[in-house]
């Protein structure tokens, strides 16, 4: 997966505000996309951890009782 900055600026030439803003908007969208993916992954890991540790806790409790 690659990330593309739509506008390239050259030293000594004036930047156009709309192009600068477009670059920042593109960067913001990319960050938000990654943030969403990280949140989804973290929630999945959390659920897996709870399921795994909850299951282990129940098994250990049963072993201790027996």
PDB file of N, CA, C, O and CB in Angstrom:
ATOM      1  N   UNK A   1       0.854  -1.163   0.000  1.00  0.00           N
ATOM      2  CA  UNK A   1       0.000   0.000   0.000  1.00  0.00           C
ATOM      3  C   UNK A   1       0.904   1.230   0.000  1.00  0.00           C
ATOM      4  O   UNK A   1       1.854   1.322   0.777  1.00  0.00           O
ATOM      5  CB  UNK A   1      -0.974  -0.005   1.224  1.00  0.00           C
ATOM      6  N   UNK A   2       0.594   2.154  -0.869  1.00  0.00           N
ATOM      7  CA  UNK A   2       1.403   3.367  -0.915  1.00  0.00           C
ATOM      8  C   UNK A   2       0.546   4.582  -0.601  1.00  0.00           C
ATOM      9  O   UNK A   2      -0.674   4.576  -0.766  1.00  0.00           O
ATOM     10  CB  UNK A   2       2.072   3.524  -2.292  1.00  0.00           C
ATOM     11  N   UNK A   3       1.204   5.589  -0.157  1.00  0.00           N
ATOM     12  CA  UNK A   3       0.541   6.835   0.195  1.00  0.00           C
ATOM     13  C   UNK A   3       1.022   7.904  -0.760  1.00  0.00           C
ATOM     14  O   UNK A   3       2.222   8.056  -0.989  1.00  0.00           O
ATOM     15  CB  UNK A   3       0.819   7.234   1.673  1.00  0.00           C
ATOM     16  N   UNK A   4       0.078   8.645  -1.318  1.00  0.00           N
ATOM     17  CA  UNK A   4       0.422   9.627  -2.340  1.00  0.00           C
ATOM     18  C   UNK A   4       0.092  11.045  -1.866  1.00  0.00           C
ATOM     19  O   UNK A   4      -1.028  11.322  -1.435  1.00  0.00           O
ATOM     20  CB  UNK A   4      -0.319   9.316  -3.649  1.00  0.00           C
ATOM     21  N   UNK A   5       1.069  11.924  -1.951  1.00  0.00           N
ATOM     22  CA  UNK A   5       0.852  13.346  -1.706  1.00  0.00           C
ATOM     23  C   UNK A   5       0.553  13.958  -3.076  1.00  0.00           C
ATOM     24  O   UNK A   5       1.384  13.878  -3.980  1.00  0.00           O
ATOM     25  CB  UNK A   5       2.113  14.040  -0.996  1.00  0.00           C
ATOM     26  N   UNK A   6      -0.621  14.566  -3.240  1.00  0.00           N
ATOM     27  CA  UNK A   6      -1.039  15.016  -4.565  1.00  0.00           C
ATOM     28  C   UNK A   6      -0.241  16.182  -5.153  1.00  0.00           C
ATOM     29  O   UNK A   6      -0.111  16.284  -6.373  1.00  0.00           O
ATOM     30  CB  UNK A   6      -2.453  15.402  -4.506  1.00  0.00           C
ATOM     31  N   UNK A   7       0.287  17.049  -4.311  1.00  0.00           N
ATOM     32  CA  UNK A   7       0.967  18.244  -4.833  1.00  0.00           C
ATOM     33  C   UNK A   7       2.408  18.299  -4.341  1.00  0.00           C
ATOM     34  O   UNK A   7       2.691  18.083  -3.163  1.00  0.00           O
ATOM     35  CB  UNK A   7       0.215  19.527  -4.414  1.00  0.00           C
ATOM     36  N   UNK A   8       3.308  18.593  -5.271  1.00  0.00           N
ATOM     37  CA  UNK A   8       4.729  18.730  -4.950  1.00  0.00           C
ATOM     38  C   UNK A   8       5.098  20.196  -5.148  1.00  0.00           C
ATOM     39  O   UNK A   8       4.690  20.831  -6.121  1.00  0.00           O
ATOM     40  CB  UNK A   8       5.626  17.782  -5.845  1.00  0.00           C
ATOM     41  N   UNK A   9       5.876  20.717  -4.210  1.00  0.00           N
ATOM     42  CA  UNK A   9       6.248  22.126  -4.270  1.00  0.00           C
ATOM     43  C   UNK A   9       7.746  22.257  -4.529  1.00  0.00           C
ATOM     44  O   UNK A   9       8.548  21.432  -4.090  1.00  0.00           O
ATOM     45  CB  UNK A   9       5.858  22.853  -2.963  1.00  0.00           C
ATOM     46  N   UNK A  10       8.097  23.310  -5.250  1.00  0.00           N
ATOM     47  CA  UNK A  10       9.488  23.538  -5.641  1.00  0.00           C
ATOM     48  C   UNK A  10       9.997  24.781  -4.907  1.00  0.00           C
ATOM     49  O   UNK A  10       9.317  25.805  -4.836  1.00  0.00           O
ATOM     50  CB  UNK A  10       9.622  23.707  -7.201  1.00  0.00           C
ATOM     51  N   UNK A  11      11.206  24.661  -4.365  1.00  0.00           N
ATOM     52  CA  UNK A  11      11.811  25.779  -3.639  1.00  0.00           C
ATOM     53  C   UNK A  11      11.869  27.013  -4.528  1.00  0.00           C
ATOM     54  O   UNK A  11      12.230  26.935  -5.702  1.00  0.00           O
ATOM     55  CB  UNK A  11      13.224  25.408  -3.142  1.00  0.00           C
ATOM     56  N   UNK A  12      11.509  28.148  -3.952  1.00  0.00           N
ATOM     57  CA  UNK A  12      11.572  29.411  -4.663  1.00  0.00           C
ATOM     58  C   UNK A  12      10.292  29.770  -5.403  1.00  0.00           C
ATOM     59  O   UNK A  12      10.127  30.910  -5.837  1.00  0.00           O
ATOM     60  CB  UNK A  12      12.697  29.377  -5.622  1.00  0.00           C
ATOM     61  N   UNK A  13       9.379  28.806  -5.552  1.00  0.00           N
ATOM     62  CA  UNK A  13       8.091  29.087  -6.206  1.00  0.00           C
ATOM     63  C   UNK A  13       7.004  29.181  -5.150  1.00  0.00           C
ATOM     64  O   UNK A  13       7.039  28.481  -4.138  1.00  0.00           O
ATOM     65  CB  UNK A  13       7.739  27.989  -7.257  1.00  0.00           C
ATOM     66  N   UNK A  14       6.039  30.056  -5.399  1.00  0.00           N
ATOM     67  CA  UNK A  14       4.949  30.237  -4.445  1.00  0.00           C
ATOM     68  C   UNK A  14       4.044  29.001  -4.427  1.00  0.00           C
ATOM     69  O   UNK A  14       3.717  28.420  -5.461  1.00  0.00           O
ATOM     70  CB  UNK A  14       4.131  31.500  -4.793  1.00  0.00           C
ATOM     71  N   UNK A  15       3.663  28.635  -3.223  1.00  0.00           N
ATOM     72  CA  UNK A  15       2.715  27.538  -3.063  1.00  0.00           C
ATOM     73  C   UNK A  15       1.297  28.104  -3.132  1.00  0.00           C
ATOM     74  O   UNK A  15       1.033  29.212  -2.664  1.00  0.00           O
ATOM     75  CB  UNK A  15       2.952  26.780  -1.717  1.00  0.00           C
ATOM     76  N   UNK A  16       0.412  27.342  -3.711  1.00  0.00           N
ATOM     77  CA  UNK A  16      -0.999  27.739  -3.786  1.00  0.00           C
ATOM     78  C   UNK A  16      -1.713  27.133  -2.580  1.00  0.00           C
ATOM     79  O   UNK A  16      -1.632  25.930  -2.332  1.00  0.00           O
ATOM     80  CB  UNK A  16      -1.666  27.270  -5.145  1.00  0.00           C
ATOM     81  N   UNK A  17      -2.412  27.986  -1.837  1.00  0.00           N
ATOM     82  CA  UNK A  17      -3.039  27.554  -0.588  1.00  0.00           C
ATOM     83  C   UNK A  17      -3.920  26.329  -0.769  1.00  0.00           C
ATOM     84  O   UNK A  17      -3.882  25.414   0.054  1.00  0.00           O
ATOM     85  CB  UNK A  17      -3.857  28.679  -0.006  1.00  0.00           C
ATOM     86  N   UNK A  18      -4.710  26.297  -1.830  1.00  0.00           N
ATOM     87  CA  UNK A  18      -5.596  25.149  -2.048  1.00  0.00           C
ATOM     88  C   UNK A  18      -4.814  23.850  -2.225  1.00  0.00           C
ATOM     89  O   UNK A  18      -5.271  22.792  -1.793  1.00  0.00           O
ATOM     90  CB  UNK A  18      -6.475  25.389  -3.271  1.00  0.00           C
ATOM     91  N   UNK A  19      -3.652  23.918  -2.847  1.00  0.00           N
ATOM     92  CA  UNK A  19      -2.826  22.719  -3.032  1.00  0.00           C
ATOM     93  C   UNK A  19      -2.197  22.289  -1.710  1.00  0.00           C
ATOM     94  O   UNK A  19      -2.120  21.097  -1.411  1.00  0.00           O
ATOM     95  CB  UNK A  19      -1.726  22.974  -4.086  1.00  0.00           C
ATOM     96  N   UNK A  20      -1.751  23.258  -0.925  1.00  0.00           N
ATOM     97  CA  UNK A  20      -1.192  22.938   0.398  1.00  0.00           C
ATOM     98  C   UNK A  20      -2.274  22.293   1.251  1.00  0.00           C
ATOM     99  O   UNK A  20      -2.036  21.271   1.895  1.00  0.00           O
ATOM    100  CB  UNK A  20      -0.629  24.218   1.100  1.00  0.00           C
ATOM    101  N   UNK A  21      -3.471  22.892   1.256  1.00  0.00           N
ATOM    102  CA  UNK A  21      -4.586  22.342   2.033  1.00  0.00           C
ATOM    103  C   UNK A  21      -4.977  20.947   1.557  1.00  0.00           C
ATOM    104  O   UNK A  21      -5.330  20.086   2.362  1.00  0.00           O
ATOM    105  CB  UNK A  21      -5.793  23.270   1.952  1.00  0.00           C
ATOM    106  N   UNK A  22      -4.912  20.729   0.245  1.00  0.00           N
ATOM    107  CA  UNK A  22      -5.215  19.405  -0.300  1.00  0.00           C
ATOM    108  C   UNK A  22      -4.229  18.362   0.228  1.00  0.00           C
ATOM    109  O   UNK A  22      -4.621  17.247   0.573  1.00  0.00           O
ATOM    110  CB  UNK A  22      -5.182  19.436  -1.840  1.00  0.00           C
ATOM    111  N   UNK A  23      -2.954  18.731   0.289  1.00  0.00           N
ATOM    112  CA  UNK A  23      -1.952  17.811   0.846  1.00  0.00           C
ATOM    113  C   UNK A  23      -2.255  17.485   2.303  1.00  0.00           C
ATOM    114  O   UNK A  23      -2.229  16.322   2.706  1.00  0.00           O
ATOM    115  CB  UNK A  23      -0.546  18.414   0.728  1.00  0.00           C
ATOM    116  N   UNK A  24      -2.543  18.524   3.090  1.00  0.00           N
ATOM    117  CA  UNK A  24      -2.847  18.288   4.504  1.00  0.00           C
ATOM    118  C   UNK A  24      -4.108  17.450   4.675  1.00  0.00           C
ATOM    119  O   UNK A  24      -4.165  16.594   5.558  1.00  0.00           O
ATOM    120  CB  UNK A  24      -3.004  19.616   5.241  1.00  0.00           C
ATOM    121  N   UNK A  25      -5.106  17.685   3.851  1.00  0.00           N
ATOM    122  CA  UNK A  25      -6.345  16.913   3.917  1.00  0.00           C
ATOM    123  C   UNK A  25      -6.067  15.442   3.595  1.00  0.00           C
ATOM    124  O   UNK A  25      -6.614  14.541   4.230  1.00  0.00           O
ATOM    125  CB  UNK A  25      -7.401  17.491   2.941  1.00  0.00           C
ATOM    126  N   UNK A  26      -5.217  15.221   2.609  1.00  0.00           N
ATOM    127  CA  UNK A  26      -4.843  13.860   2.233  1.00  0.00           C
ATOM    128  C   UNK A  26      -4.098  13.160   3.378  1.00  0.00           C
ATOM    129  O   UNK A  26      -4.346  11.989   3.664  1.00  0.00           O
ATOM    130  CB  UNK A  26      -3.973  13.878   0.963  1.00  0.00           C
ATOM    131  N   UNK A  27      -3.202  13.877   4.015  1.00  0.00           N
ATOM    132  CA  UNK A  27      -2.461  13.328   5.160  1.00  0.00           C
ATOM    133  C   UNK A  27      -3.413  13.018   6.307  1.00  0.00           C
ATOM    134  O   UNK A  27      -3.310  11.963   6.933  1.00  0.00           O
ATOM    135  CB  UNK A  27      -1.366  14.314   5.629  1.00  0.00           C
ATOM    136  N   UNK A  28      -4.335  13.929   6.584  1.00  0.00           N
ATOM    137  CA  UNK A  28      -5.323  13.720   7.654  1.00  0.00           C
ATOM    138  C   UNK A  28      -6.161  12.475   7.383  1.00  0.00           C
ATOM    139  O   UNK A  28      -6.393  11.673   8.287  1.00  0.00           O
ATOM    140  CB  UNK A  28      -6.240  14.953   7.795  1.00  0.00           C
ATOM    141  N   UNK A  29      -6.614  12.312   6.145  1.00  0.00           N
ATOM    142  CA  UNK A  29      -7.417  11.137   5.782  1.00  0.00           C
ATOM    143  C   UNK A  29      -6.628   9.843   5.970  1.00  0.00           C
ATOM    144  O   UNK A  29      -7.163   8.840   6.440  1.00  0.00           O
ATOM    145  CB  UNK A  29      -7.899  11.248   4.328  1.00  0.00           C
ATOM    146  N   UNK A  30      -5.361   9.880   5.599  1.00  0.00           N
ATOM    147  CA  UNK A  30      -4.507   8.692   5.752  1.00  0.00           C
ATOM    148  C   UNK A  30      -4.327   8.352   7.229  1.00  0.00           C
ATOM    149  O   UNK A  30      -4.414   7.185   7.611  1.00  0.00           O
ATOM    150  CB  UNK A  30      -3.127   8.920   5.086  1.00  0.00           C
ATOM    151  N   UNK A  31      -4.081   9.351   8.050  1.00  0.00           N
ATOM    152  CA  UNK A  31      -3.929   9.128   9.493  1.00  0.00           C
ATOM    153  C   UNK A  31      -5.216   8.560  10.086  1.00  0.00           C
ATOM    154  O   UNK A  31      -5.174   7.612  10.871  1.00  0.00           O
ATOM    155  CB  UNK A  31      -3.548  10.443  10.210  1.00  0.00           C
ATOM    156  N   UNK A  32      -6.350   9.133   9.714  1.00  0.00           N
ATOM    157  CA  UNK A  32      -7.634   8.644  10.231  1.00  0.00           C
ATOM    158  C   UNK A  32      -7.907   7.213   9.794  1.00  0.00           C
ATOM    159  O   UNK A  32      -8.478   6.431  10.553  1.00  0.00           O
ATOM    160  CB  UNK A  32      -8.772   9.550   9.768  1.00  0.00           C
ATOM    161  N   UNK A  33      -7.504   6.864   8.580  1.00  0.00           N
ATOM    162  CA  UNK A  33      -7.661   5.498   8.092  1.00  0.00           C
ATOM    163  C   UNK A  33      -6.848   4.532   8.953  1.00  0.00           C
ATOM    164  O   UNK A  33      -7.337   3.471   9.341  1.00  0.00           O
ATOM    165  CB  UNK A  33      -7.230   5.396   6.613  1.00  0.00           C
ATOM    166  N   UNK A  34      -5.607   4.910   9.245  1.00  0.00           N
ATOM    167  CA  UNK A  34      -4.754   4.059  10.081  1.00  0.00           C
ATOM    168  C   UNK A  34      -5.296   3.990  11.509  1.00  0.00           C
ATOM    169  O   UNK A  34      -5.274   2.933  12.139  1.00  0.00           O
ATOM    170  CB  UNK A  34      -3.303   4.587  10.086  1.00  0.00           C
ATOM    171  N   UNK A  35      -5.775   5.111  12.004  1.00  0.00           N
ATOM    172  CA  UNK A  35      -6.345   5.141  13.360  1.00  0.00           C
ATOM    173  C   UNK A  35      -7.516   4.174  13.465  1.00  0.00           C
ATOM    174  O   UNK A  35      -7.634   3.441  14.447  1.00  0.00           O
ATOM    175  CB  UNK A  35      -6.802   6.572  13.731  1.00  0.00           C
ATOM    176  N   UNK A  36      -8.372   4.170  12.467  1.00  0.00           N
ATOM    177  CA  UNK A  36      -9.526   3.276  12.448  1.00  0.00           C
ATOM    178  C   UNK A  36      -9.082   1.807  12.425  1.00  0.00           C
ATOM    179  O   UNK A  36      -9.632   0.974  13.145  1.00  0.00           O
ATOM    180  CB  UNK A  36     -10.417   3.582  11.229  1.00  0.00           C
ATOM    181  N   UNK A  37      -8.092   1.505  11.599  1.00  0.00           N
ATOM    182  CA  UNK A  37      -7.580   0.135  11.517  1.00  0.00           C
ATOM    183  C   UNK A  37      -6.933  -0.296  12.826  1.00  0.00           C
ATOM    184  O   UNK A  37      -7.104  -1.438  13.253  1.00  0.00           O
ATOM    185  CB  UNK A  37      -6.574   0.010  10.374  1.00  0.00           C
ATOM    186  N   UNK A  38      -6.199   0.595  13.462  1.00  0.00           N
ATOM    187  CA  UNK A  38      -5.548   0.294  14.740  1.00  0.00           C
ATOM    188  C   UNK A  38      -6.595   0.053  15.815  1.00  0.00           C
ATOM    189  O   UNK A  38      -6.455  -0.870  16.618  1.00  0.00           O
ATOM    190  CB  UNK A  38      -4.604   1.440  15.160  1.00  0.00           C
ATOM    191  N   UNK A  39      -7.645   0.872  15.842  1.00  0.00           N
ATOM    192  CA  UNK A  39      -8.717   0.700  16.824  1.00  0.00           C
ATOM    193  C   UNK A  39      -9.404  -0.642  16.638  1.00  0.00           C
ATOM    194  O   UNK A  39      -9.668  -1.346  17.612  1.00  0.00           O
ATOM    195  CB  UNK A  39      -9.742   1.838  16.712  1.00  0.00           C
ATOM    196  N   UNK A  40      -9.694  -1.002  15.392  1.00  0.00           N
ATOM    197  CA  UNK A  40     -10.322  -2.293  15.095  1.00  0.00           C
ATOM    198  C   UNK A  40      -9.424  -3.437  15.536  1.00  0.00           C
ATOM    199  O   UNK A  40      -9.898  -4.395  16.148  1.00  0.00           O
ATOM    200  CB  UNK A  40     -10.634  -2.413  13.592  1.00  0.00           C
ATOM    201  N   UNK A  41      -8.149  -3.351  15.237  1.00  0.00           N
ATOM    202  CA  UNK A  41      -7.198  -4.388  15.627  1.00  0.00           C
ATOM    203  C   UNK A  41      -7.090  -4.484  17.145  1.00  0.00           C
ATOM    204  O   UNK A  41      -7.068  -5.585  17.696  1.00  0.00           O
ATOM    205  CB  UNK A  41      -5.819  -4.109  15.015  1.00  0.00           C
ATOM    206  N   UNK A  42      -7.023  -3.343  17.825  1.00  0.00           N
ATOM    207  CA  UNK A  42      -6.922  -3.333  19.281  1.00  0.00           C
ATOM    208  C   UNK A  42      -8.160  -3.973  19.907  1.00  0.00           C
ATOM    209  O   UNK A  42      -8.048  -4.722  20.877  1.00  0.00           O
ATOM    210  CB  UNK A  42      -6.741  -1.895  19.799  1.00  0.00           C
ATOM    211  N   UNK A  43      -9.332  -3.682  19.359  1.00  0.00           N
ATOM    212  CA  UNK A  43     -10.563  -4.293  19.871  1.00  0.00           C
ATOM    213  C   UNK A  43     -10.562  -5.806  19.662  1.00  0.00           C
ATOM    214  O   UNK A  43     -11.022  -6.555  20.524  1.00  0.00           O
ATOM    215  CB  UNK A  43     -11.788  -3.672  19.188  1.00  0.00           C
ATOM    216  N   UNK A  44     -10.050  -6.249  18.530  1.00  0.00           N
ATOM    217  CA  UNK A  44      -9.966  -7.687  18.257  1.00  0.00           C
ATOM    218  C   UNK A  44      -9.009  -8.367  19.226  1.00  0.00           C
ATOM    219  O   UNK A  44      -9.302  -9.442  19.750  1.00  0.00           O
ATOM    220  CB  UNK A  44      -9.516  -7.936  16.809  1.00  0.00           C
ATOM    221  N   UNK A  45      -7.871  -7.739  19.459  1.00  0.00           N
ATOM    222  CA  UNK A  45      -6.896  -8.294  20.403  1.00  0.00           C
ATOM    223  C   UNK A  45      -7.493  -8.338  21.808  1.00  0.00           C
ATOM    224  O   UNK A  45      -7.318  -9.315  22.535  1.00  0.00           O
ATOM    225  CB  UNK A  45      -5.589  -7.458  20.397  1.00  0.00           C
ATOM    226  N   UNK A  46      -8.193  -7.280  22.179  1.00  0.00           N
ATOM    227  CA  UNK A  46      -8.854  -7.224  23.485  1.00  0.00           C
ATOM    228  C   UNK A  46      -9.854  -8.362  23.647  1.00  0.00           C
ATOM    229  O   UNK A  46      -9.870  -9.039  24.675  1.00  0.00           O
ATOM    230  CB  UNK A  46      -9.560  -5.879  23.668  1.00  0.00           C
ATOM    231  N   UNK A  47     -10.686  -8.570  22.633  1.00  0.00           N
ATOM    232  CA  UNK A  47     -11.683  -9.639  22.676  1.00  0.00           C
ATOM    233  C   UNK A  47     -11.016 -11.005  22.764  1.00  0.00           C
ATOM    234  O   UNK A  47     -11.442 -11.864  23.537  1.00  0.00           O
ATOM    235  CB  UNK A  47     -12.590  -9.575  21.443  1.00  0.00           C
ATOM    236  N   UNK A  48      -9.973 -11.201  21.972  1.00  0.00           N
ATOM    237  CA  UNK A  48      -9.246 -12.470  21.993  1.00  0.00           C
ATOM    238  C   UNK A  48      -8.623 -12.701  23.365  1.00  0.00           C
ATOM    239  O   UNK A  48      -8.684 -13.805  23.908  1.00  0.00           O
ATOM    240  CB  UNK A  48      -8.158 -12.491  20.900  1.00  0.00           C
ATOM    241  N   UNK A  49      -8.021 -11.644  23.921  1.00  0.00           N
ATOM    242  CA  UNK A  49      -7.387 -11.747  25.239  1.00  0.00           C
ATOM    243  C   UNK A  49      -8.408 -12.112  26.305  1.00  0.00           C
ATOM    244  O   UNK A  49      -8.144 -12.974  27.143  1.00  0.00           O
ATOM    245  CB  UNK A  49      -6.690 -10.429  25.608  1.00  0.00           C
ATOM    246  N   UNK A  50      -9.572 -11.468  26.286  1.00  0.00           N
ATOM    247  CA  UNK A  50     -10.611 -11.764  27.268  1.00  0.00           C
ATOM    248  C   UNK A  50     -11.115 -13.190  27.124  1.00  0.00           C
ATOM    249  O   UNK A  50     -11.328 -13.883  28.119  1.00  0.00           O
ATOM    250  CB  UNK A  50     -11.768 -10.786  27.127  1.00  0.00           C
ATOM    251  N   UNK A  51     -11.308 -13.629  25.874  1.00  0.00           N
ATOM    252  CA  UNK A  51     -11.782 -14.989  25.635  1.00  0.00           C
ATOM    253  C   UNK A  51     -10.748 -16.009  26.089  1.00  0.00           C
ATOM    254  O   UNK A  51     -11.089 -17.004  26.728  1.00  0.00           O
ATOM    255  CB  UNK A  51     -12.109 -15.192  24.152  1.00  0.00           C
ATOM    256  N   UNK A  52      -9.497 -15.764  25.762  1.00  0.00           N
ATOM    257  CA  UNK A  52      -8.431 -16.696  26.125  1.00  0.00           C
ATOM    258  C   UNK A  52      -8.225 -16.731  27.634  1.00  0.00           C
ATOM    259  O   UNK A  52      -8.215 -17.804  28.236  1.00  0.00           O
ATOM    260  CB  UNK A  52      -7.125 -16.313  25.426  1.00  0.00           C
ATOM    261  N   UNK A  53      -8.064 -15.582  28.234  1.00  0.00           N
ATOM    262  CA  UNK A  53      -7.815 -15.543  29.669  1.00  0.00           C
ATOM    263  C   UNK A  53      -9.033 -15.971  30.470  1.00  0.00           C
ATOM    264  O   UNK A  53      -8.901 -16.608  31.515  1.00  0.00           O
ATOM    265  CB  UNK A  53      -7.392 -14.155  30.087  1.00  0.00           C
ATOM    266  N   UNK A  54     -10.228 -15.622  29.979  1.00  0.00           N
ATOM    267  CA  UNK A  54     -11.442 -16.070  30.652  1.00  0.00           C
ATOM    268  C   UNK A  54     -11.541 -17.586  30.633  1.00  0.00           C
ATOM    269  O   UNK A  54     -11.895 -18.202  31.638  1.00  0.00           O
ATOM    270  CB  UNK A  54     -12.678 -15.451  29.999  1.00  0.00           C
ATOM    271  N   UNK A  55     -11.231 -18.188  29.492  1.00  0.00           N
ATOM    272  CA  UNK A  55     -11.256 -19.646  29.362  1.00  0.00           C
ATOM    273  C   UNK A  55     -10.217 -20.303  30.241  1.00  0.00           C
ATOM    274  O   UNK A  55     -10.498 -21.321  30.872  1.00  0.00           O
ATOM    275  CB  UNK A  55     -11.036 -20.054  27.919  1.00  0.00           C
ATOM    276  N   UNK A  56      -9.028 -19.744  30.296  1.00  0.00           N
ATOM    277  CA  UNK A  56      -7.973 -20.296  31.145  1.00  0.00           C
ATOM    278  C   UNK A  56      -8.340 -20.186  32.618  1.00  0.00           C
ATOM    279  O   UNK A  56      -8.076 -21.101  33.398  1.00  0.00           O
ATOM    280  CB  UNK A  56      -6.646 -19.582  30.881  1.00  0.00           C
ATOM    281  N   UNK A  57      -8.945 -19.074  32.993  1.00  0.00           N
ATOM    282  CA  UNK A  57      -9.351 -18.869  34.380  1.00  0.00           C
ATOM    283  C   UNK A  57     -10.376 -19.926  34.791  1.00  0.00           C
ATOM    284  O   UNK A  57     -10.292 -20.493  35.881  1.00  0.00           O
ATOM    285  CB  UNK A  57      -9.932 -17.451  34.573  1.00  0.00           C
ATOM    286  N   UNK A  58     -11.338 -20.184  33.912  1.00  0.00           N
ATOM    287  CA  UNK A  58     -12.352 -21.201  34.211  1.00  0.00           C
ATOM    288  C   UNK A  58     -11.720 -22.577  34.342  1.00  0.00           C
ATOM    289  O   UNK A  58     -12.054 -23.326  35.260  1.00  0.00           O
ATOM    290  CB  UNK A  58     -13.431 -21.223  33.123  1.00  0.00           C
ATOM    291  N   UNK A  59     -10.811 -22.917  33.436  1.00  0.00           N
ATOM    292  CA  UNK A  59     -10.155 -24.221  33.498  1.00  0.00           C
ATOM    293  C   UNK A  59      -9.324 -24.365  34.770  1.00  0.00           C
ATOM    294  O   UNK A  59      -9.353 -25.415  35.411  1.00  0.00           O
ATOM    295  CB  UNK A  59      -9.271 -24.428  32.269  1.00  0.00           C
ATOM    296  N   UNK A  60      -8.586 -23.323  35.138  1.00  0.00           N
ATOM    297  CA  UNK A  60      -7.787 -23.389  36.353  1.00  0.00           C
ATOM    298  C   UNK A  60      -8.674 -23.528  37.598  1.00  0.00           C
ATOM    299  O   UNK A  60      -8.343 -24.256  38.535  1.00  0.00           O
ATOM    300  CB  UNK A  60      -6.905 -22.142  36.468  1.00  0.00           C
ATOM    301  N   UNK A  61      -9.787 -22.827  37.585  1.00  0.00           N
ATOM    302  CA  UNK A  61     -10.727 -22.922  38.706  1.00  0.00           C
ATOM    303  C   UNK A  61     -11.247 -24.334  38.839  1.00  0.00           C
ATOM    304  O   UNK A  61     -11.335 -24.858  39.950  1.00  0.00           O
ATOM    305  CB  UNK A  61     -11.894 -21.945  38.527  1.00  0.00           C
ATOM    306  N   UNK A  62     -11.600 -24.969  37.712  1.00  0.00           N
ATOM    307  CA  UNK A  62     -12.068 -26.349  37.740  1.00  0.00           C
ATOM    308  C   UNK A  62     -10.978 -27.311  38.203  1.00  0.00           C
ATOM    309  O   UNK A  62     -11.251 -28.248  38.953  1.00  0.00           O
ATOM    310  CB  UNK A  62     -12.567 -26.757  36.366  1.00  0.00           C
ATOM    311  N   UNK A  63      -9.758 -27.084  37.762  1.00  0.00           N
ATOM    312  CA  UNK A  63      -8.637 -27.953  38.169  1.00  0.00           C
ATOM    313  C   UNK A  63      -8.373 -27.824  39.671  1.00  0.00           C
ATOM    314  O   UNK A  63      -8.102 -28.819  40.344  1.00  0.00           O
ATOM    315  CB  UNK A  63      -7.351 -27.598  37.369  1.00  0.00           C
ATOM    316  N   UNK A  64      -8.452 -26.620  40.184  1.00  0.00           N
ATOM    317  CA  UNK A  64      -8.210 -26.398  41.598  1.00  0.00           C
ATOM    318  C   UNK A  64      -9.303 -27.063  42.431  1.00  0.00           C
ATOM    319  O   UNK A  64      -9.015 -27.628  43.486  1.00  0.00           O
ATOM    320  CB  UNK A  64      -8.138 -24.893  41.903  1.00  0.00           C
ATOM    321  N   UNK A  65     -10.548 -27.004  41.974  1.00  0.00           N
ATOM    322  CA  UNK A  65     -11.656 -27.627  42.695  1.00  0.00           C
ATOM    323  C   UNK A  65     -11.561 -29.139  42.699  1.00  0.00           C
ATOM    324  O   UNK A  65     -11.992 -29.792  43.650  1.00  0.00           O
ATOM    325  CB  UNK A  65     -12.970 -27.206  42.091  1.00  0.00           C
ATOM    326  N   UNK A  66     -10.992 -29.702  41.627  1.00  0.00           N
ATOM    327  CA  UNK A  66     -10.885 -31.156  41.531  1.00  0.00           C
ATOM    328  C   UNK A  66      -9.609 -31.570  42.158  1.00  0.00           C
ATOM    329  O   UNK A  66      -9.298 -32.760  42.196  1.00  0.00           O
ATOM    330  CB  UNK A  66     -10.960 -31.649  40.082  1.00  0.00           C
TER     331      UNK A  66
END
